[in-house]
Amino acid sequence: MRDYGKMFLGLVFAGIILMVIGLMLARAQPRLDHTGLTRPPLSELLRKASMVPPSPGFTPEHAN
């Protein structure tokens, strides 16, 4: 019978490695995309994505 614990740990380890590589690539300098324009940094994209209109009944006191 296979040792599923070691297989699971291997998958977790591989996922962590891929996540670290992705973070390193995301933090790299913005490169030119196919349109020739510089890509905005990831933090700028995340900031724009988080600017959704608040739901009705939302007050700033609940934000903290």
PQR file of N, CA, C, O and H, with PARSE charges and radii, in Angstrom:
ATOM      1  N   MET A   1       0.849  -1.196   0.000 -0.4000 1.5000
ATOM      2  CA  MET A   1       0.000   0.000   0.000 -0.0000 2.0000
ATOM      3  C   MET A   1       0.884   1.246   0.000  0.5500 1.7000
ATOM      4  O   MET A   1       1.941   1.283   0.630 -0.5500 1.4000
ATOM      5  N   ARG A   2       0.431   2.240  -0.709 -0.4000 1.5000
ATOM      6  CA  ARG A   2       1.219   3.459  -0.812 -0.0000 2.0000
ATOM      7  C   ARG A   2       1.164   4.240   0.493  0.5500 1.7000
ATOM      8  O   ARG A   2       0.214   4.137   1.269 -0.5500 1.4000
ATOM      9  H   ARG A   2      -0.428   2.210  -1.220  0.4000 1.0000
ATOM     10  N   ASP A   3       2.216   5.026   0.707 -0.4000 1.5000
ATOM     11  CA  ASP A   3       2.258   5.890   1.884 -0.0000 2.0000
ATOM     12  C   ASP A   3       1.654   7.239   1.498  0.5500 1.7000
ATOM     13  O   ASP A   3       2.343   8.109   0.965 -0.5500 1.4000
ATOM     14  H   ASP A   3       2.988   5.110   0.076  0.4000 1.0000
ATOM     15  N   TYR A   4       0.375   7.399   1.771 -0.4000 1.5000
ATOM     16  CA  TYR A   4      -0.318   8.606   1.338 -0.0000 2.0000
ATOM     17  C   TYR A   4       0.137   9.839   2.109  0.5500 1.7000
ATOM     18  O   TYR A   4       0.024  10.954   1.599 -0.5500 1.4000
ATOM     19  H   TYR A   4      -0.185   6.692   2.204  0.4000 1.0000
ATOM     20  N   GLY A   5       0.644   9.667   3.311 -0.4000 1.5000
ATOM     21  CA  GLY A   5       1.141  10.812   4.069 -0.0000 2.0000
ATOM     22  C   GLY A   5       2.315  11.472   3.375  0.5500 1.7000
ATOM     23  O   GLY A   5       2.377  12.697   3.266 -0.5500 1.4000
ATOM     24  H   GLY A   5       0.736   8.761   3.725  0.4000 1.0000
ATOM     25  N   LYS A   6       3.260  10.642   2.900 -0.4000 1.5000
ATOM     26  CA  LYS A   6       4.420  11.210   2.210 -0.0000 2.0000
ATOM     27  C   LYS A   6       4.005  11.825   0.881  0.5500 1.7000
ATOM     28  O   LYS A   6       4.562  12.843   0.470 -0.5500 1.4000
ATOM     29  H   LYS A   6       3.209   9.648   2.989  0.4000 1.0000
ATOM     30  N   MET A   7       3.032  11.217   0.202 -0.4000 1.5000
ATOM     31  CA  MET A   7       2.563  11.786  -1.061 -0.0000 2.0000
ATOM     32  C   MET A   7       1.918  13.152  -0.816  0.5500 1.7000
ATOM     33  O   MET A   7       2.132  14.096  -1.577 -0.5500 1.4000
ATOM     34  H   MET A   7       2.580  10.389   0.536  0.4000 1.0000
ATOM     35  N   PHE A   8       1.130  13.245   0.252 -0.4000 1.5000
ATOM     36  CA  PHE A   8       0.484  14.513   0.569 -0.0000 2.0000
ATOM     37  C   PHE A   8       1.511  15.579   0.907  0.5500 1.7000
ATOM     38  O   PHE A   8       1.403  16.717   0.448 -0.5500 1.4000
ATOM     39  H   PHE A   8       0.956  12.478   0.870  0.4000 1.0000
ATOM     40  N   LEU A   9       2.517  15.215   1.714 -0.4000 1.5000
ATOM     41  CA  LEU A   9       3.555  16.177   2.063 -0.0000 2.0000
ATOM     42  C   LEU A   9       4.324  16.619   0.820  0.5500 1.7000
ATOM     43  O   LEU A   9       4.720  17.780   0.712 -0.5500 1.4000
ATOM     44  H   LEU A   9       2.605  14.291   2.087  0.4000 1.0000
ATOM     45  N   GLY A  10       4.535  15.700  -0.111 -0.4000 1.5000
ATOM     46  CA  GLY A  10       5.221  16.056  -1.349 -0.0000 2.0000
ATOM     47  C   GLY A  10       4.418  17.050  -2.166  0.5500 1.7000
ATOM     48  O   GLY A  10       4.974  17.990  -2.734 -0.5500 1.4000
ATOM     49  H   GLY A  10       4.214  14.757  -0.023  0.4000 1.0000
ATOM     50  N   LEU A  11       3.103  16.842  -2.226 -0.4000 1.5000
ATOM     51  CA  LEU A  11       2.251  17.782  -2.958 -0.0000 2.0000
ATOM     52  C   LEU A  11       2.234  19.154  -2.287  0.5500 1.7000
ATOM     53  O   LEU A  11       2.271  20.181  -2.964 -0.5500 1.4000
ATOM     54  H   LEU A  11       2.651  16.078  -1.765  0.4000 1.0000
ATOM     55  N   VAL A  12       2.176  19.168  -0.956 -0.4000 1.5000
ATOM     56  CA  VAL A  12       2.194  20.443  -0.236 -0.0000 2.0000
ATOM     57  C   VAL A  12       3.514  21.165  -0.485  0.5500 1.7000
ATOM     58  O   VAL A  12       3.537  22.373  -0.716 -0.5500 1.4000
ATOM     59  H   VAL A  12       2.146  18.334  -0.406  0.4000 1.0000
ATOM     60  N   PHE A  13       4.612  20.411  -0.436 -0.4000 1.5000
ATOM     61  CA  PHE A  13       5.929  21.007  -0.648 -0.0000 2.0000
ATOM     62  C   PHE A  13       6.046  21.575  -2.060  0.5500 1.7000
ATOM     63  O   PHE A  13       6.574  22.670  -2.254 -0.5500 1.4000
ATOM     64  H   PHE A  13       4.593  19.429  -0.248  0.4000 1.0000
ATOM     65  N   ALA A  14       5.550  20.825  -3.046 -0.4000 1.5000
ATOM     66  CA  ALA A  14       5.599  21.309  -4.429 -0.0000 2.0000
ATOM     67  C   ALA A  14       4.733  22.564  -4.585  0.5500 1.7000
ATOM     68  O   ALA A  14       5.112  23.492  -5.300 -0.5500 1.4000
ATOM     69  H   ALA A  14       5.121  19.936  -2.889  0.4000 1.0000
ATOM     70  N   GLY A  15       3.585  22.596  -3.927 -0.4000 1.5000
ATOM     71  CA  GLY A  15       2.726  23.774  -4.000 -0.0000 2.0000
ATOM     72  C   GLY A  15       3.378  24.999  -3.389  0.5500 1.7000
ATOM     73  O   GLY A  15       3.252  26.105  -3.915 -0.5500 1.4000
ATOM     74  H   GLY A  15       3.277  21.843  -3.347  0.4000 1.0000
ATOM     75  N   ILE A  16       4.080  24.803  -2.273 -0.4000 1.5000
ATOM     76  CA  ILE A  16       4.772  25.929  -1.642 -0.0000 2.0000
ATOM     77  C   ILE A  16       5.862  26.460  -2.564  0.5500 1.7000
ATOM     78  O   ILE A  16       6.036  27.672  -2.695 -0.5500 1.4000
ATOM     79  H   ILE A  16       4.183  23.904  -1.845  0.4000 1.0000
ATOM     80  N   ILE A  17       6.597  25.547  -3.206 -0.4000 1.5000
ATOM     81  CA  ILE A  17       7.664  25.976  -4.117 -0.0000 2.0000
ATOM     82  C   ILE A  17       7.073  26.774  -5.277  0.5500 1.7000
ATOM     83  O   ILE A  17       7.603  27.824  -5.640 -0.5500 1.4000
ATOM     84  H   ILE A  17       6.455  24.563  -3.100  0.4000 1.0000
ATOM     85  N   LEU A  18       5.976  26.283  -5.862 -0.4000 1.5000
ATOM     86  CA  LEU A  18       5.352  27.000  -6.975 -0.0000 2.0000
ATOM     87  C   LEU A  18       4.833  28.366  -6.529  0.5500 1.7000
ATOM     88  O   LEU A  18       4.903  29.336  -7.284 -0.5500 1.4000
ATOM     89  H   LEU A  18       5.545  25.430  -5.567  0.4000 1.0000
ATOM     90  N   MET A  19       4.312  28.441  -5.304 -0.4000 1.5000
ATOM     91  CA  MET A  19       3.798  29.709  -4.812 -0.0000 2.0000
ATOM     92  C   MET A  19       4.934  30.714  -4.620  0.5500 1.7000
ATOM     93  O   MET A  19       4.784  31.893  -4.938 -0.5500 1.4000
ATOM     94  H   MET A  19       4.255  27.653  -4.691  0.4000 1.0000
ATOM     95  N   VAL A  20       6.067  30.247  -4.100 -0.4000 1.5000
ATOM     96  CA  VAL A  20       7.215  31.138  -3.916 -0.0000 2.0000
ATOM     97  C   VAL A  20       7.718  31.639  -5.265  0.5500 1.7000
ATOM     98  O   VAL A  20       8.046  32.816  -5.412 -0.5500 1.4000
ATOM     99  H   VAL A  20       6.190  29.289  -3.841  0.4000 1.0000
ATOM    100  N   ILE A  21       7.778  30.740  -6.253 -0.4000 1.5000
ATOM    101  CA  ILE A  21       8.227  31.155  -7.588 -0.0000 2.0000
ATOM    102  C   ILE A  21       7.258  32.186  -8.169  0.5500 1.7000
ATOM    103  O   ILE A  21       7.689  33.172  -8.769 -0.5500 1.4000
ATOM    104  H   ILE A  21       7.511  29.784  -6.134  0.4000 1.0000
ATOM    105  N   GLY A  22       5.963  31.966  -7.996 -0.4000 1.5000
ATOM    106  CA  GLY A  22       4.982  32.917  -8.503 -0.0000 2.0000
ATOM    107  C   GLY A  22       5.091  34.271  -7.829  0.5500 1.7000
ATOM    108  O   GLY A  22       4.952  35.303  -8.485 -0.5500 1.4000
ATOM    109  H   GLY A  22       5.613  31.165  -7.509  0.4000 1.0000
ATOM    110  N   LEU A  23       5.339  34.279  -6.520 -0.4000 1.5000
ATOM    111  CA  LEU A  23       5.500  35.552  -5.823 -0.0000 2.0000
ATOM    112  C   LEU A  23       6.748  36.280  -6.295  0.5500 1.7000
ATOM    113  O   LEU A  23       6.740  37.503  -6.443 -0.5500 1.4000
ATOM    114  H   LEU A  23       5.452  33.441  -5.988  0.4000 1.0000
ATOM    115  N   MET A  24       7.818  35.533  -6.531 -0.4000 1.5000
ATOM    116  CA  MET A  24       9.045  36.163  -7.020 -0.0000 2.0000
ATOM    117  C   MET A  24       8.816  36.767  -8.401  0.5500 1.7000
ATOM    118  O   MET A  24       9.301  37.863  -8.685 -0.5500 1.4000
ATOM    119  H   MET A  24       7.824  34.540  -6.411  0.4000 1.0000
ATOM    120  N   LEU A  25       8.088  36.070  -9.257 -0.4000 1.5000
ATOM    121  CA  LEU A  25       7.816  36.601 -10.593 -0.0000 2.0000
ATOM    122  C   LEU A  25       6.900  37.819 -10.513  0.5500 1.7000
ATOM    123  O   LEU A  25       7.065  38.772 -11.274 -0.5500 1.4000
ATOM    124  H   LEU A  25       7.693  35.180  -9.026  0.4000 1.0000
ATOM    125  N   ALA A  26       5.939  37.791  -9.597 -0.4000 1.5000
ATOM    126  CA  ALA A  26       5.007  38.903  -9.483 -0.0000 2.0000
ATOM    127  C   ALA A  26       5.703  40.148  -8.947  0.5500 1.7000
ATOM    128  O   ALA A  26       5.307  41.268  -9.271 -0.5500 1.4000
ATOM    129  H   ALA A  26       5.805  37.016  -8.979  0.4000 1.0000
ATOM    130  N   ARG A  27       6.736  39.962  -8.130 -0.4000 1.5000
ATOM    131  CA  ARG A  27       7.437  41.111  -7.569 -0.0000 2.0000
ATOM    132  C   ARG A  27       8.525  41.621  -8.491  0.5500 1.7000
ATOM    133  O   ARG A  27       9.139  42.650  -8.208 -0.5500 1.4000
ATOM    134  H   ARG A  27       7.058  39.052  -7.867  0.4000 1.0000
ATOM    135  N   ALA A  28       8.777  40.919  -9.594 -0.4000 1.5000
ATOM    136  CA  ALA A  28       9.810  41.358 -10.531 -0.0000 2.0000
ATOM    137  C   ALA A  28       9.389  42.661 -11.198  0.5500 1.7000
ATOM    138  O   ALA A  28       8.242  43.093 -11.084 -0.5500 1.4000
ATOM    139  H   ALA A  28       8.278  40.084  -9.823  0.4000 1.0000
ATOM    140  N   GLN A  29      10.320  43.266 -11.883 -0.4000 1.5000
ATOM    141  CA  GLN A  29      10.035  44.521 -12.560 -0.0000 2.0000
ATOM    142  C   GLN A  29       8.932  44.316 -13.596  0.5500 1.7000
ATOM    143  O   GLN A  29       8.882  43.267 -14.239 -0.5500 1.4000
ATOM    144  H   GLN A  29      11.252  42.915 -11.975  0.4000 1.0000
ATOM    145  N   PRO A  30       8.053  45.294 -13.768 -0.5600 1.5000
ATOM    146  CA  PRO A  30       7.010  45.153 -14.794  0.2800 2.0000
ATOM    147  C   PRO A  30       7.639  45.035 -16.180  0.5500 1.7000
ATOM    148  O   PRO A  30       8.482  45.846 -16.563 -0.5500 1.4000
ATOM    149  N   ARG A  31       7.224  44.032 -16.911 -0.4000 1.5000
ATOM    150  CA  ARG A  31       7.762  43.813 -18.250 -0.0000 2.0000
ATOM    151  C   ARG A  31       6.776  44.329 -19.289  0.5500 1.7000
ATOM    152  O   ARG A  31       5.631  44.651 -18.973 -0.5500 1.4000
ATOM    153  H   ARG A  31       6.539  43.374 -16.600  0.4000 1.0000
ATOM    154  N   LEU A  32       7.231  44.400 -20.513 -0.4000 1.5000
ATOM    155  CA  LEU A  32       6.353  44.830 -21.597 -0.0000 2.0000
ATOM    156  C   LEU A  32       5.438  43.681 -21.997  0.5500 1.7000
ATOM    157  O   LEU A  32       5.899  42.559 -22.211 -0.5500 1.4000
ATOM    158  H   LEU A  32       8.161  44.139 -20.770  0.4000 1.0000
ATOM    159  N   ASP A  33       4.154  43.957 -22.097 -0.4000 1.5000
ATOM    160  CA  ASP A  33       3.247  42.930 -22.597 -0.0000 2.0000
ATOM    161  C   ASP A  33       3.108  43.082 -24.108  0.5500 1.7000
ATOM    162  O   ASP A  33       3.825  43.874 -24.720 -0.5500 1.4000
ATOM    163  H   ASP A  33       3.780  44.868 -21.924  0.4000 1.0000
ATOM    164  N   HIS A  34       2.196  42.335 -24.710 -0.4000 1.5000
ATOM    165  CA  HIS A  34       2.118  42.299 -26.166 -0.0000 2.0000
ATOM    166  C   HIS A  34       1.624  43.617 -26.760  0.5500 1.7000
ATOM    167  O   HIS A  34       1.757  43.824 -27.966 -0.5500 1.4000
ATOM    168  H   HIS A  34       1.613  41.692 -24.213  0.4000 1.0000
ATOM    169  N   THR A  35       1.060  44.512 -25.950 -0.4000 1.5000
ATOM    170  CA  THR A  35       0.609  45.793 -26.483 -0.0000 2.0000
ATOM    171  C   THR A  35       1.717  46.825 -26.480  0.5500 1.7000
ATOM    172  O   THR A  35       1.553  47.903 -27.050 -0.5500 1.4000
ATOM    173  H   THR A  35       0.952  44.344 -24.970  0.4000 1.0000
ATOM    174  N   GLY A  36       2.851  46.519 -25.848 -0.4000 1.5000
ATOM    175  CA  GLY A  36       3.950  47.463 -25.773 -0.0000 2.0000
ATOM    176  C   GLY A  36       3.848  48.418 -24.604  0.5500 1.7000
ATOM    177  O   GLY A  36       4.718  49.272 -24.432 -0.5500 1.4000
ATOM    178  H   GLY A  36       2.984  45.643 -25.384  0.4000 1.0000
ATOM    179  N   LEU A  37       2.815  48.298 -23.800 -0.4000 1.5000
ATOM    180  CA  LEU A  37       2.665  49.150 -22.633 -0.0000 2.0000
ATOM    181  C   LEU A  37       3.203  48.423 -21.412  0.5500 1.7000
ATOM    182  O   LEU A  37       3.160  47.195 -21.338 -0.5500 1.4000
ATOM    183  H   LEU A  37       2.109  47.604 -23.940  0.4000 1.0000
ATOM    184  N   THR A  38       3.707  49.186 -20.463 -0.4000 1.5000
ATOM    185  CA  THR A  38       4.210  48.544 -19.251 -0.0000 2.0000
ATOM    186  C   THR A  38       3.031  48.059 -18.425  0.5500 1.7000
ATOM    187  O   THR A  38       2.006  48.732 -18.312 -0.5500 1.4000
ATOM    188  H   THR A  38       3.742  50.184 -20.524  0.4000 1.0000
ATOM    189  N   ARG A  39       3.200  46.889 -17.858 -0.4000 1.5000
ATOM    190  CA  ARG A  39       2.152  46.300 -17.031 -0.0000 2.0000
ATOM    191  C   ARG A  39       2.190  46.971 -15.663  0.5500 1.7000
ATOM    192  O   ARG A  39       3.273  47.144 -15.104 -0.5500 1.4000
ATOM    193  H   ARG A  39       4.032  46.342 -17.950  0.4000 1.0000
ATOM    194  N   PRO A  40       1.042  47.355 -15.107 -0.5600 1.5000
ATOM    195  CA  PRO A  40       1.070  47.946 -13.767  0.2800 2.0000
ATOM    196  C   PRO A  40       1.497  46.906 -12.737  0.5500 1.7000
ATOM    197  O   PRO A  40       1.280  45.712 -12.940 -0.5500 1.4000
ATOM    198  N   PRO A  41       2.097  47.342 -11.645 -0.5600 1.5000
ATOM    199  CA  PRO A  41       2.507  46.386 -10.609  0.2800 2.0000
ATOM    200  C   PRO A  41       1.308  45.634 -10.043  0.5500 1.7000
ATOM    201  O   PRO A  41       0.166  46.083 -10.139 -0.5500 1.4000
ATOM    202  N   LEU A  42       1.597  44.485  -9.453 -0.4000 1.5000
ATOM    203  CA  LEU A  42       0.530  43.640  -8.919 -0.0000 2.0000
ATOM    204  C   LEU A  42      -0.239  44.362  -7.821  0.5500 1.7000
ATOM    205  O   LEU A  42      -1.455  44.202  -7.711 -0.5500 1.4000
ATOM    206  H   LEU A  42       2.525  44.120  -9.375  0.4000 1.0000
ATOM    207  N   SER A  43       0.454  45.155  -7.005 -0.4000 1.5000
ATOM    208  CA  SER A  43      -0.236  45.851  -5.924 -0.0000 2.0000
ATOM    209  C   SER A  43      -1.263  46.836  -6.477  0.5500 1.7000
ATOM    210  O   SER A  43      -2.329  47.022  -5.890 -0.5500 1.4000
ATOM    211  H   SER A  43       1.441  45.285  -7.094  0.4000 1.0000
ATOM    212  N   GLU A  44      -0.941  47.465  -7.609 -0.4000 1.5000
ATOM    213  CA  GLU A  44      -1.891  48.396  -8.229 -0.0000 2.0000
ATOM    214  C   GLU A  44      -3.115  47.650  -8.751  0.5500 1.7000
ATOM    215  O   GLU A  44      -4.243  48.126  -8.622 -0.5500 1.4000
ATOM    216  H   GLU A  44      -0.076  47.313  -8.086  0.4000 1.0000
ATOM    217  N   LEU A  45      -2.885  46.471  -9.344 -0.4000 1.5000
ATOM    218  CA  LEU A  45      -4.015  45.682  -9.841 -0.0000 2.0000
ATOM    219  C   LEU A  45      -4.897  45.224  -8.687  0.5500 1.7000
ATOM    220  O   LEU A  45      -6.124  45.246  -8.790 -0.5500 1.4000
ATOM    221  H   LEU A  45      -1.969  46.083  -9.448  0.4000 1.0000
ATOM    222  N   LEU A  46      -4.268  44.806  -7.583 -0.4000 1.5000
ATOM    223  CA  LEU A  46      -5.054  44.355  -6.437 -0.0000 2.0000
ATOM    224  C   LEU A  46      -5.829  45.521  -5.834  0.5500 1.7000
ATOM    225  O   LEU A  46      -6.956  45.343  -5.374 -0.5500 1.4000
ATOM    226  H   LEU A  46      -3.272  44.788  -7.499  0.4000 1.0000
ATOM    227  N   ARG A  47      -5.233  46.708  -5.833 -0.4000 1.5000
ATOM    228  CA  ARG A  47      -5.925  47.868  -5.280 -0.0000 2.0000
ATOM    229  C   ARG A  47      -7.141  48.214  -6.126  0.5500 1.7000
ATOM    230  O   ARG A  47      -8.200  48.538  -5.591 -0.5500 1.4000
ATOM    231  H   ARG A  47      -4.317  46.852  -6.207  0.4000 1.0000
ATOM    232  N   LYS A  48      -6.993  48.145  -7.444 -0.4000 1.5000
ATOM    233  CA  LYS A  48      -8.131  48.434  -8.313 -0.0000 2.0000
ATOM    234  C   LYS A  48      -9.208  47.363  -8.173  0.5500 1.7000
ATOM    235  O   LYS A  48     -10.401  47.666  -8.204 -0.5500 1.4000
ATOM    236  H   LYS A  48      -6.132  47.881  -7.879  0.4000 1.0000
ATOM    237  N   ALA A  49      -8.781  46.108  -8.019 -0.4000 1.5000
ATOM    238  CA  ALA A  49      -9.759  45.028  -7.903 -0.0000 2.0000
ATOM    239  C   ALA A  49     -10.525  45.117  -6.591  0.5500 1.7000
ATOM    240  O   ALA A  49     -11.666  44.662  -6.508 -0.5500 1.4000
ATOM    241  H   ALA A  49      -7.813  45.862  -7.994  0.4000 1.0000
ATOM    242  N   SER A  50      -9.903  45.704  -5.553 -0.4000 1.5000
ATOM    243  CA  SER A  50     -10.575  45.781  -4.259 -0.0000 2.0000
ATOM    244  C   SER A  50     -11.479  47.004  -4.162  0.5500 1.7000
ATOM    245  O   SER A  50     -12.165  47.175  -3.154 -0.5500 1.4000
ATOM    246  H   SER A  50      -8.976  46.074  -5.620  0.4000 1.0000
ATOM    247  N   MET A  51     -11.497  47.857  -5.181 -0.4000 1.5000
ATOM    248  CA  MET A  51     -12.328  49.055  -5.133 -0.0000 2.0000
ATOM    249  C   MET A  51     -13.727  48.755  -5.651  0.5500 1.7000
ATOM    250  O   MET A  51     -14.177  49.370  -6.619 -0.5500 1.4000
ATOM    251  H   MET A  51     -10.939  47.718  -5.999  0.4000 1.0000
ATOM    252  N   VAL A  52     -14.405  47.831  -5.025 -0.4000 1.5000
ATOM    253  CA  VAL A  52     -15.781  47.530  -5.402 -0.0000 2.0000
ATOM    254  C   VAL A  52     -16.698  48.450  -4.601  0.5500 1.7000
ATOM    255  O   VAL A  52     -16.361  48.813  -3.474 -0.5500 1.4000
ATOM    256  H   VAL A  52     -14.040  47.331  -4.240  0.4000 1.0000
ATOM    257  N   PRO A  53     -17.832  48.831  -5.146 -0.5600 1.5000
ATOM    258  CA  PRO A  53     -18.723  49.699  -4.375  0.2800 2.0000
ATOM    259  C   PRO A  53     -19.225  48.980  -3.128  0.5500 1.7000
ATOM    260  O   PRO A  53     -19.565  47.798  -3.194 -0.5500 1.4000
ATOM    261  N   PRO A  54     -19.275  49.670  -2.000 -0.5600 1.5000
ATOM    262  CA  PRO A  54     -19.735  49.015  -0.774  0.2800 2.0000
ATOM    263  C   PRO A  54     -21.206  48.635  -0.863  0.5500 1.7000
ATOM    264  O   PRO A  54     -22.000  49.277  -1.551 -0.5500 1.4000
ATOM    265  N   SER A  55     -21.534  47.596  -0.160 -0.4000 1.5000
ATOM    266  CA  SER A  55     -22.918  47.144  -0.172 -0.0000 2.0000
ATOM    267  C   SER A  55     -23.787  48.136   0.598  0.5500 1.7000
ATOM    268  O   SER A  55     -23.270  48.867   1.443 -0.5500 1.4000
ATOM    269  H   SER A  55     -20.889  47.074   0.399  0.4000 1.0000
ATOM    270  N   PRO A  56     -25.080  48.180   0.330 -0.5600 1.5000
ATOM    271  CA  PRO A  56     -25.966  49.091   1.081  0.2800 2.0000
ATOM    272  C   PRO A  56     -25.941  48.753   2.567  0.5500 1.7000
ATOM    273  O   PRO A  56     -25.938  47.583   2.950 -0.5500 1.4000
ATOM    274  N   GLY A  57     -25.922  49.776   3.384 -0.4000 1.5000
ATOM    275  CA  GLY A  57     -25.861  49.559   4.816 -0.0000 2.0000
ATOM    276  C   GLY A  57     -24.449  49.457   5.341  0.5500 1.7000
ATOM    277  O   GLY A  57     -24.250  49.273   6.542 -0.5500 1.4000
ATOM    278  H   GLY A  57     -25.924  50.727   3.073  0.4000 1.0000
ATOM    279  N   PHE A  58     -23.455  49.574   4.462 -0.4000 1.5000
ATOM    280  CA  PHE A  58     -22.065  49.517   4.909 -0.0000 2.0000
ATOM    281  C   PHE A  58     -21.665  50.871   5.467  0.5500 1.7000
ATOM    282  O   PHE A  58     -21.895  51.904   4.838 -0.5500 1.4000
ATOM    283  H   PHE A  58     -23.617  49.724   3.486  0.4000 1.0000
ATOM    284  N   THR A  59     -21.070  50.862   6.644 -0.4000 1.5000
ATOM    285  CA  THR A  59     -20.557  52.104   7.221 -0.0000 2.0000
ATOM    286  C   THR A  59     -19.078  51.917   7.515  0.5500 1.7000
ATOM    287  O   THR A  59     -18.648  50.798   7.795 -0.5500 1.4000
ATOM    288  H   THR A  59     -20.884  50.023   7.155  0.4000 1.0000
ATOM    289  N   PRO A  60     -18.292  52.980   7.459 -0.5600 1.5000
ATOM    290  CA  PRO A  60     -16.844  52.834   7.688  0.2800 2.0000
ATOM    291  C   PRO A  60     -16.491  52.291   9.063  0.5500 1.7000
ATOM    292  O   PRO A  60     -15.391  51.770   9.248 -0.5500 1.4000
ATOM    293  N   GLU A  61     -17.388  52.396  10.027 -0.4000 1.5000
ATOM    294  CA  GLU A  61     -17.065  51.874  11.355 -0.0000 2.0000
ATOM    295  C   GLU A  61     -16.878  50.363  11.333  0.5500 1.7000
ATOM    296  O   GLU A  61     -16.129  49.814  12.141 -0.5500 1.4000
ATOM    297  H   GLU A  61     -18.282  52.820   9.877  0.4000 1.0000
ATOM    298  N   HIS A  62     -17.569  49.682  10.395 -0.4000 1.5000
ATOM    299  CA  HIS A  62     -17.450  48.228  10.327 -0.0000 2.0000
ATOM    300  C   HIS A  62     -16.149  47.800   9.667  0.5500 1.7000
ATOM    301  O   HIS A  62     -15.787  46.625   9.729 -0.5500 1.4000
ATOM    302  H   HIS A  62     -18.177  50.128   9.738  0.4000 1.0000
ATOM    303  N   ALA A  63     -15.444  48.727   9.040 -0.4000 1.5000
ATOM    304  CA  ALA A  63     -14.242  48.345   8.296 -0.0000 2.0000
ATOM    305  C   ALA A  63     -13.106  47.970   9.232  0.5500 1.7000
ATOM    306  O   ALA A  63     -12.254  47.159   8.870 -0.5500 1.4000
ATOM    307  H   ALA A  63     -15.738  49.681   8.990  0.4000 1.0000
ATOM    308  N   ASN A  64     -13.079  48.545  10.432 -0.4000 1.5000
ATOM    309  CA  ASN A  64     -11.932  48.270  11.305 -0.0000 2.0000
ATOM    310  C   ASN A  64     -12.199  47.111  12.206  0.5500 1.7000
ATOM    311  O   ASN A  64     -11.341  46.742  13.008 -0.5500 1.4000
ATOM    312  H   ASN A  64     -13.772  49.204  10.726  0.4000 1.0000
TER
END
